[in-house]
Amino acid sequence: METNILYTHKDLVEKSKSGDRNSQYRLYELYVDAMYNVSMRMLSIKEDAEDVVQDSFVEAFKNLKSFRYESTFGSWLKRIVINKSLNHLKLKKIPVTPLDQHEYHISEEIIDPVKSKDINKIKKGIKILPDGYRQILSLYLIEGYDHIEIAKILGITISTSKSQYHRAKKKLIEIVNTL
């Protein structure tokens, strides 16, 4: 018997839709850590990420009746967390994509690859990256969005997403090489 992944935790979601607090708490327990990690990668401040995750769950449970199993519950919730994280950054006036550094042509220079052995340097380097670069890297490499989706999420053009990603990758390599 094959299970459709879209209906993962369907019983909990349906009970939560009808207001069952125990089911809502179970969904919270199942997803809180993953959603916190998503928000932390974008915000880098523990307290801000915690606030965003709490707000996201409140919004999700308020709007649960609109959830139609067009995606998994986790994907739907993750989109809420990402949007709330981005809104939080906008409220703090942190530029997601600095337009003053926008270039229209990207050179295809060969950069020495980072040694794959030292993942801790890469993690540290990501934390040091400017916020806009960190957002693009997180959305593309970690969250798995493509440039079309990133452009929609951030309200930028696809070419800006691609160029920001290229510059973020280049900057990360520079940072890691100095660590």
Salt bridges, closest charged atoms under 4 A:
GLU14 OE2 - LYS17 NZ 3.58
GLU29 OE1 - ARG26 NH1 3.77
ASP48 OD2 - HIS88 NE2 3.14
ASP48 OD2 - LYS92 NZ 3.03
GLU50 OE2 - LYS46 NZ 2.88
GLU59 OE1 - LYS84 NZ 2.90
GLU109 OE1 - LYS170 NZ 3.46
ASP118 OD2 - LYS121 NZ 3.81
ASP131 OD1 - ARG134 NH2 2.32
GLU143 OE2 - ARG41 NH2 2.58
GLU143 OE1 - LYS78 NZ 2.94
